[in-house]
Amino acid sequence: MKKSVSNRIRITKTGKVIRRAMGQDHFRAKKRGAQLNRRKKIRGIDDLSKKIVKKYL
């Protein structure tokens, strides 16, 4: 298992691959509150990326 991949994504019980939205930690002072609120949601990954990710897990 690749540690870098396992830190960034997670596979749910139903088999969905989810990730955290980027741009939440670094240089937050420049960003509006609405931008940060949008980034707090958990994001999915498309089908092509799922195949690549599952290879590394």
HTML snippet that shows the backbone in 3Dmol.js (N, CA, C, O; Angstrom):
<script src="https://3Dmol.org/build/3Dmol-min.js"></script>
<div id="view" style="width:600px;height:400px;position:relative"></div>
<script>
const pdb = `
ATOM      1  N   MET A   1       0.842  -1.173   0.000  1.00  0.00           N
ATOM      2  CA  MET A   1       0.000   0.000   0.000  1.00  0.00           C
ATOM      3  C   MET A   1       0.894   1.246   0.000  1.00  0.00           C
ATOM      4  O   MET A   1       1.870   1.316   0.748  1.00  0.00           O
ATOM      5  N   LYS A   2       0.561   2.207  -0.828  1.00  0.00           N
ATOM      6  CA  LYS A   2       1.296   3.461  -0.860  1.00  0.00           C
ATOM      7  C   LYS A   2       0.783   4.370   0.245  1.00  0.00           C
ATOM      8  O   LYS A   2      -0.411   4.663   0.303  1.00  0.00           O
ATOM      9  N   LYS A   3       1.659   4.810   1.109  1.00  0.00           N
ATOM     10  CA  LYS A   3       1.256   5.621   2.253  1.00  0.00           C
ATOM     11  C   LYS A   3       0.716   6.977   1.818  1.00  0.00           C
ATOM     12  O   LYS A   3      -0.209   7.498   2.442  1.00  0.00           O
ATOM     13  N   SER A   4       1.275   7.558   0.762  1.00  0.00           N
ATOM     14  CA  SER A   4       0.812   8.871   0.320  1.00  0.00           C
ATOM     15  C   SER A   4      -0.620   8.813  -0.188  1.00  0.00           C
ATOM     16  O   SER A   4      -1.386   9.754   0.016  1.00  0.00           O
ATOM     17  N   VAL A   5      -0.989   7.727  -0.842  1.00  0.00           N
ATOM     18  CA  VAL A   5      -2.354   7.580  -1.344  1.00  0.00           C
ATOM     19  C   VAL A   5      -3.309   7.322  -0.194  1.00  0.00           C
ATOM     20  O   VAL A   5      -4.412   7.867  -0.173  1.00  0.00           O
ATOM     21  N   SER A   6      -2.904   6.505   0.755  1.00  0.00           N
ATOM     22  CA  SER A   6      -3.796   6.181   1.861  1.00  0.00           C
ATOM     23  C   SER A   6      -4.041   7.378   2.769  1.00  0.00           C
ATOM     24  O   SER A   6      -5.063   7.426   3.454  1.00  0.00           O
ATOM     25  N   ASN A   7      -3.126   8.349   2.792  1.00  0.00           N
ATOM     26  CA  ASN A   7      -3.343   9.551   3.592  1.00  0.00           C
ATOM     27  C   ASN A   7      -4.347  10.488   2.945  1.00  0.00           C
ATOM     28  O   ASN A   7      -5.033  11.231   3.648  1.00  0.00           O
ATOM     29  N   ARG A   8      -4.448  10.472   1.631  1.00  0.00           N
ATOM     30  CA  ARG A   8      -5.259  11.445   0.926  1.00  0.00           C
ATOM     31  C   ARG A   8      -6.676  10.978   0.612  1.00  0.00           C
ATOM     32  O   ARG A   8      -7.578  11.805   0.478  1.00  0.00           O
ATOM     33  N   ILE A   9      -6.887   9.690   0.493  1.00  0.00           N
ATOM     34  CA  ILE A   9      -8.209   9.193   0.098  1.00  0.00           C
ATOM     35  C   ILE A   9      -8.671   8.097   1.038  1.00  0.00           C
ATOM     36  O   ILE A   9      -7.890   7.565   1.827  1.00  0.00           O
ATOM     37  N   ARG A  10      -9.944   7.768   0.943  1.00  0.00           N
ATOM     38  CA  ARG A  10     -10.531   6.747   1.809  1.00  0.00           C
ATOM     39  C   ARG A  10     -11.597   6.013   1.011  1.00  0.00           C
ATOM     40  O   ARG A  10     -12.291   6.620   0.196  1.00  0.00           O
ATOM     41  N   ILE A  11     -11.731   4.728   1.237  1.00  0.00           N
ATOM     42  CA  ILE A  11     -12.768   3.937   0.591  1.00  0.00           C
ATOM     43  C   ILE A  11     -13.849   3.649   1.626  1.00  0.00           C
ATOM     44  O   ILE A  11     -13.563   3.144   2.712  1.00  0.00           O
ATOM     45  N   THR A  12     -15.098   3.977   1.278  1.00  0.00           N
ATOM     46  CA  THR A  12     -16.212   3.784   2.200  1.00  0.00           C
ATOM     47  C   THR A  12     -16.642   2.319   2.211  1.00  0.00           C
ATOM     48  O   THR A  12     -16.124   1.505   1.446  1.00  0.00           O
ATOM     49  N   LYS A  13     -17.589   1.996   3.079  1.00  0.00           N
ATOM     50  CA  LYS A  13     -18.087   0.623   3.157  1.00  0.00           C
ATOM     51  C   LYS A  13     -18.775   0.191   1.876  1.00  0.00           C
ATOM     52  O   LYS A  13     -18.748  -0.986   1.516  1.00  0.00           O
ATOM     53  N   THR A  14     -19.399   1.152   1.180  1.00  0.00           N
ATOM     54  CA  THR A  14     -20.104   0.818  -0.058  1.00  0.00           C
ATOM     55  C   THR A  14     -19.187   0.810  -1.269  1.00  0.00           C
ATOM     56  O   THR A  14     -19.635   0.498  -2.373  1.00  0.00           O
ATOM     57  N   GLY A  15     -17.897   1.149  -1.089  1.00  0.00           N
ATOM     58  CA  GLY A  15     -16.938   1.086  -2.180  1.00  0.00           C
ATOM     59  C   GLY A  15     -16.666   2.409  -2.863  1.00  0.00           C
ATOM     60  O   GLY A  15     -15.950   2.445  -3.864  1.00  0.00           O
ATOM     61  N   LYS A  16     -17.221   3.509  -2.345  1.00  0.00           N
ATOM     62  CA  LYS A  16     -16.957   4.814  -2.935  1.00  0.00           C
ATOM     63  C   LYS A  16     -15.576   5.289  -2.507  1.00  0.00           C
ATOM     64  O   LYS A  16     -15.131   5.028  -1.390  1.00  0.00           O
ATOM     65  N   VAL A  17     -14.910   5.989  -3.414  1.00  0.00           N
ATOM     66  CA  VAL A  17     -13.607   6.562  -3.108  1.00  0.00           C
ATOM     67  C   VAL A  17     -13.821   8.051  -2.873  1.00  0.00           C
ATOM     68  O   VAL A  17     -14.298   8.759  -3.761  1.00  0.00           O
ATOM     69  N   ILE A  18     -13.470   8.531  -1.677  1.00  0.00           N
ATOM     70  CA  ILE A  18     -13.686   9.940  -1.356  1.00  0.00           C
ATOM     71  C   ILE A  18     -12.364  10.585  -0.984  1.00  0.00           C
ATOM     72  O   ILE A  18     -11.413   9.919  -0.572  1.00  0.00           O
ATOM     73  N   ARG A  19     -12.331  11.903  -1.141  1.00  0.00           N
ATOM     74  CA  ARG A  19     -11.124  12.667  -0.839  1.00  0.00           C
ATOM     75  C   ARG A  19     -11.526  13.974  -0.178  1.00  0.00           C
ATOM     76  O   ARG A  19     -12.702  14.338  -0.155  1.00  0.00           O
ATOM     77  N   ARG A  20     -10.560  14.659   0.346  1.00  0.00           N
ATOM     78  CA  ARG A  20     -10.760  15.965   0.961  1.00  0.00           C
ATOM     79  C   ARG A  20     -10.442  17.023  -0.078  1.00  0.00           C
ATOM     80  O   ARG A  20      -9.493  16.870  -0.847  1.00  0.00           O
ATOM     81  N   ALA A  21     -11.222  18.095  -0.113  1.00  0.00           N
ATOM     82  CA  ALA A  21     -10.975  19.177  -1.065  1.00  0.00           C
ATOM     83  C   ALA A  21      -9.673  19.885  -0.713  1.00  0.00           C
ATOM     84  O   ALA A  21      -9.359  20.067   0.464  1.00  0.00           O
ATOM     85  N   MET A  22      -8.916  20.284  -1.733  1.00  0.00           N
ATOM     86  CA  MET A  22      -7.635  20.931  -1.475  1.00  0.00           C
ATOM     87  C   MET A  22      -7.835  22.428  -1.237  1.00  0.00           C
ATOM     88  O   MET A  22      -8.900  22.975  -1.522  1.00  0.00           O
ATOM     89  N   GLY A  23      -6.802  23.077  -0.715  1.00  0.00           N
ATOM     90  CA  GLY A  23      -6.818  24.510  -0.512  1.00  0.00           C
ATOM     91  C   GLY A  23      -7.488  24.955   0.768  1.00  0.00           C
ATOM     92  O   GLY A  23      -8.051  26.049   0.816  1.00  0.00           O
ATOM     93  N   GLN A  24      -7.443  24.134   1.815  1.00  0.00           N
ATOM     94  CA  GLN A  24      -8.085  24.510   3.076  1.00  0.00           C
ATOM     95  C   GLN A  24      -7.095  24.980   4.139  1.00  0.00           C
ATOM     96  O   GLN A  24      -7.501  25.672   5.073  1.00  0.00           O
ATOM     97  N   ASP A  25      -5.848  24.639   4.036  1.00  0.00           N
ATOM     98  CA  ASP A  25      -4.917  24.904   5.117  1.00  0.00           C
ATOM     99  C   ASP A  25      -3.967  26.066   4.860  1.00  0.00           C
ATOM    100  O   ASP A  25      -3.763  26.900   5.742  1.00  0.00           O
ATOM    101  N   HIS A  26      -3.395  26.134   3.690  1.00  0.00           N
ATOM    102  CA  HIS A  26      -2.304  27.056   3.417  1.00  0.00           C
ATOM    103  C   HIS A  26      -2.847  28.328   2.778  1.00  0.00           C
ATOM    104  O   HIS A  26      -3.664  28.248   1.860  1.00  0.00           O
ATOM    105  N   PHE A  27      -2.418  29.492   3.235  1.00  0.00           N
ATOM    106  CA  PHE A  27      -2.843  30.809   2.725  1.00  0.00           C
ATOM    107  C   PHE A  27      -4.346  31.007   2.862  1.00  0.00           C
ATOM    108  O   PHE A  27      -5.012  31.382   1.897  1.00  0.00           O
ATOM    109  N   ARG A  28      -4.875  30.763   4.027  1.00  0.00           N
ATOM    110  CA  ARG A  28      -6.320  30.898   4.247  1.00  0.00           C
ATOM    111  C   ARG A  28      -6.766  32.348   4.345  1.00  0.00           C
ATOM    112  O   ARG A  28      -7.936  32.645   4.101  1.00  0.00           O
ATOM    113  N   ALA A  29      -5.866  33.256   4.694  1.00  0.00           N
ATOM    114  CA  ALA A  29      -6.256  34.647   4.925  1.00  0.00           C
ATOM    115  C   ALA A  29      -6.764  35.316   3.654  1.00  0.00           C
ATOM    116  O   ALA A  29      -7.592  36.224   3.721  1.00  0.00           O
ATOM    117  N   LYS A  30      -6.281  34.879   2.508  1.00  0.00           N
ATOM    118  CA  LYS A  30      -6.685  35.487   1.237  1.00  0.00           C
ATOM    119  C   LYS A  30      -8.056  35.016   0.784  1.00  0.00           C
ATOM    120  O   LYS A  30      -8.698  35.680  -0.029  1.00  0.00           O
ATOM    121  N   LYS A  31      -8.510  33.893   1.290  1.00  0.00           N
ATOM    122  CA  LYS A  31      -9.726  33.272   0.764  1.00  0.00           C
ATOM    123  C   LYS A  31     -10.962  33.784   1.505  1.00  0.00           C
ATOM    124  O   LYS A  31     -10.920  34.063   2.703  1.00  0.00           O
ATOM    125  N   ARG A  32     -12.046  33.897   0.770  1.00  0.00           N
ATOM    126  CA  ARG A  32     -13.318  34.302   1.363  1.00  0.00           C
ATOM    127  C   ARG A  32     -13.894  33.145   2.173  1.00  0.00           C
ATOM    128  O   ARG A  32     -13.536  31.985   1.967  1.00  0.00           O
ATOM    129  N   GLY A  33     -14.789  33.479   3.093  1.00  0.00           N
ATOM    130  CA  GLY A  33     -15.423  32.457   3.921  1.00  0.00           C
ATOM    131  C   GLY A  33     -16.248  31.493   3.106  1.00  0.00           C
ATOM    132  O   GLY A  33     -16.314  30.305   3.424  1.00  0.00           O
ATOM    133  N   ALA A  34     -16.891  31.996   2.041  1.00  0.00           N
ATOM    134  CA  ALA A  34     -17.703  31.128   1.187  1.00  0.00           C
ATOM    135  C   ALA A  34     -16.838  30.094   0.478  1.00  0.00           C
ATOM    136  O   ALA A  34     -17.251  28.949   0.291  1.00  0.00           O
ATOM    137  N   GLN A  35     -15.645  30.502   0.089  1.00  0.00           N
ATOM    138  CA  GLN A  35     -14.743  29.548  -0.566  1.00  0.00           C
ATOM    139  C   GLN A  35     -14.346  28.438   0.395  1.00  0.00           C
ATOM    140  O   GLN A  35     -14.324  27.263   0.027  1.00  0.00           O
ATOM    141  N   LEU A  36     -14.035  28.815   1.622  1.00  0.00           N
ATOM    142  CA  LEU A  36     -13.621  27.814   2.598  1.00  0.00           C
ATOM    143  C   LEU A  36     -14.772  26.883   2.953  1.00  0.00           C
ATOM    144  O   LEU A  36     -14.558  25.688   3.155  1.00  0.00           O
ATOM    145  N   ASN A  37     -15.987  27.413   3.032  1.00  0.00           N
ATOM    146  CA  ASN A  37     -17.139  26.565   3.330  1.00  0.00           C
ATOM    147  C   ASN A  37     -17.393  25.560   2.217  1.00  0.00           C
ATOM    148  O   ASN A  37     -17.771  24.421   2.491  1.00  0.00           O
ATOM    149  N   ARG A  38     -17.195  25.960   0.979  1.00  0.00           N
ATOM    150  CA  ARG A  38     -17.364  25.024  -0.137  1.00  0.00           C
ATOM    151  C   ARG A  38     -16.334  23.912  -0.087  1.00  0.00           C
ATOM    152  O   ARG A  38     -16.616  22.776  -0.468  1.00  0.00           O
ATOM    153  N   ARG A  39     -15.134  24.242   0.384  1.00  0.00           N
ATOM    154  CA  ARG A  39     -14.068  23.247   0.408  1.00  0.00           C
ATOM    155  C   ARG A  39     -14.175  22.278   1.572  1.00  0.00           C
ATOM    156  O   ARG A  39     -13.447  21.287   1.603  1.00  0.00           O
ATOM    157  N   LYS A  40     -15.052  22.528   2.523  1.00  0.00           N
ATOM    158  CA  LYS A  40     -15.196  21.632   3.669  1.00  0.00           C
ATOM    159  C   LYS A  40     -15.937  20.358   3.313  1.00  0.00           C
ATOM    160  O   LYS A  40     -15.888  19.386   4.068  1.00  0.00           O
ATOM    161  N   LYS A  41     -16.627  20.341   2.169  1.00  0.00           N
ATOM    162  CA  LYS A  41     -17.378  19.158   1.768  1.00  0.00           C
ATOM    163  C   LYS A  41     -16.427  18.063   1.285  1.00  0.00           C
ATOM    164  O   LYS A  41     -15.361  18.334   0.732  1.00  0.00           O
ATOM    165  N   ILE A  42     -16.843  16.840   1.509  1.00  0.00           N
ATOM    166  CA  ILE A  42     -16.070  15.698   1.039  1.00  0.00           C
ATOM    167  C   ILE A  42     -16.349  15.522  -0.450  1.00  0.00           C
ATOM    168  O   ILE A  42     -17.499  15.611  -0.880  1.00  0.00           O
ATOM    169  N   ARG A  43     -15.322  15.276  -1.226  1.00  0.00           N
ATOM    170  CA  ARG A  43     -15.454  15.149  -2.670  1.00  0.00           C
ATOM    171  C   ARG A  43     -15.319  13.694  -3.089  1.00  0.00           C
ATOM    172  O   ARG A  43     -14.682  12.898  -2.398  1.00  0.00           O
ATOM    173  N   GLY A  44     -15.907  13.355  -4.198  1.00  0.00           N
ATOM    174  CA  GLY A  44     -15.764  12.028  -4.767  1.00  0.00           C
ATOM    175  C   GLY A  44     -14.663  12.015  -5.811  1.00  0.00           C
ATOM    176  O   GLY A  44     -14.067  13.049  -6.110  1.00  0.00           O
ATOM    177  N   ILE A  45     -14.402  10.871  -6.350  1.00  0.00           N
ATOM    178  CA  ILE A  45     -13.395  10.720  -7.403  1.00  0.00           C
ATOM    179  C   ILE A  45     -14.055  10.024  -8.576  1.00  0.00           C
ATOM    180  O   ILE A  45     -14.860   9.113  -8.385  1.00  0.00           O
ATOM    181  N   ASP A  46     -13.719  10.448  -9.798  1.00  0.00           N
ATOM    182  CA  ASP A  46     -14.346   9.863 -10.982  1.00  0.00           C
ATOM    183  C   ASP A  46     -13.868   8.430 -11.226  1.00  0.00           C
ATOM    184  O   ASP A  46     -12.926   7.965 -10.584  1.00  0.00           O
ATOM    185  N   ASP A  47     -14.524   7.740 -12.153  1.00  0.00           N
ATOM    186  CA  ASP A  47     -14.309   6.300 -12.349  1.00  0.00           C
ATOM    187  C   ASP A  47     -12.893   5.954 -12.792  1.00  0.00           C
ATOM    188  O   ASP A  47     -12.327   4.960 -12.337  1.00  0.00           O
ATOM    189  N   LEU A  48     -12.316   6.767 -13.677  1.00  0.00           N
ATOM    190  CA  LEU A  48     -10.971   6.470 -14.166  1.00  0.00           C
ATOM    191  C   LEU A  48      -9.962   6.558 -13.020  1.00  0.00           C
ATOM    192  O   LEU A  48      -9.066   5.721 -12.908  1.00  0.00           O
ATOM    193  N   SER A  49     -10.113   7.566 -12.180  1.00  0.00           N
ATOM    194  CA  SER A  49      -9.201   7.714 -11.049  1.00  0.00           C
ATOM    195  C   SER A  49      -9.388   6.610 -10.023  1.00  0.00           C
ATOM    196  O   SER A  49      -8.436   6.231  -9.342  1.00  0.00           O
ATOM    197  N   LYS A  50     -10.609   6.089  -9.904  1.00  0.00           N
ATOM    198  CA  LYS A  50     -10.855   5.001  -8.951  1.00  0.00           C
ATOM    199  C   LYS A  50     -10.021   3.784  -9.282  1.00  0.00           C
ATOM    200  O   LYS A  50      -9.482   3.129  -8.389  1.00  0.00           O
ATOM    201  N   LYS A  51      -9.913   3.478 -10.571  1.00  0.00           N
ATOM    202  CA  LYS A  51      -9.118   2.315 -10.977  1.00  0.00           C
ATOM    203  C   LYS A  51      -7.654   2.512 -10.610  1.00  0.00           C
ATOM    204  O   LYS A  51      -6.993   1.586 -10.141  1.00  0.00           O
ATOM    205  N   ILE A  52      -7.153   3.723 -10.826  1.00  0.00           N
ATOM    206  CA  ILE A  52      -5.759   4.003 -10.522  1.00  0.00           C
ATOM    207  C   ILE A  52      -5.527   3.952  -9.017  1.00  0.00           C
ATOM    208  O   ILE A  52      -4.525   3.402  -8.559  1.00  0.00           O
ATOM    209  N   VAL A  53      -6.443   4.519  -8.252  1.00  0.00           N
ATOM    210  CA  VAL A  53      -6.296   4.569  -6.799  1.00  0.00           C
ATOM    211  C   VAL A  53      -6.359   3.173  -6.200  1.00  0.00           C
ATOM    212  O   VAL A  53      -5.554   2.838  -5.331  1.00  0.00           O
ATOM    213  N   LYS A  54      -7.294   2.362  -6.647  1.00  0.00           N
ATOM    214  CA  LYS A  54      -7.431   1.011  -6.094  1.00  0.00           C
ATOM    215  C   LYS A  54      -6.201   0.159  -6.361  1.00  0.00           C
ATOM    216  O   LYS A  54      -5.921  -0.788  -5.625  1.00  0.00           O
ATOM    217  N   LYS A  55      -5.461   0.500  -7.423  1.00  0.00           N
ATOM    218  CA  LYS A  55      -4.222  -0.227  -7.711  1.00  0.00           C
ATOM    219  C   LYS A  55      -3.189   0.021  -6.612  1.00  0.00           C
ATOM    220  O   LYS A  55      -2.413  -0.874  -6.279  1.00  0.00           O
ATOM    221  N   TYR A  56      -3.176   1.222  -6.052  1.00  0.00           N
ATOM    222  CA  TYR A  56      -2.191   1.568  -5.037  1.00  0.00           C
ATOM    223  C   TYR A  56      -2.610   1.195  -3.630  1.00  0.00           C
ATOM    224  O   TYR A  56      -1.781   1.202  -2.720  1.00  0.00           O
ATOM    225  N   LEU A  57      -3.889   0.865  -3.427  1.00  0.00           N
ATOM    226  CA  LEU A  57      -4.338   0.527  -2.067  1.00  0.00           C
ATOM    227  C   LEU A  57      -4.245  -0.937  -1.775  1.00  0.00           C
ATOM    228  O   LEU A  57      -4.587  -1.370  -0.674  1.00  0.00           O
TER     229      LEU A  57
END
`;
const viewer = $3Dmol.createViewer("view");
viewer.addModel(pdb, "pdb");
viewer.setStyle({}, {cartoon: {color: "spectrum"}});
viewer.zoomTo();
viewer.render();
</script>
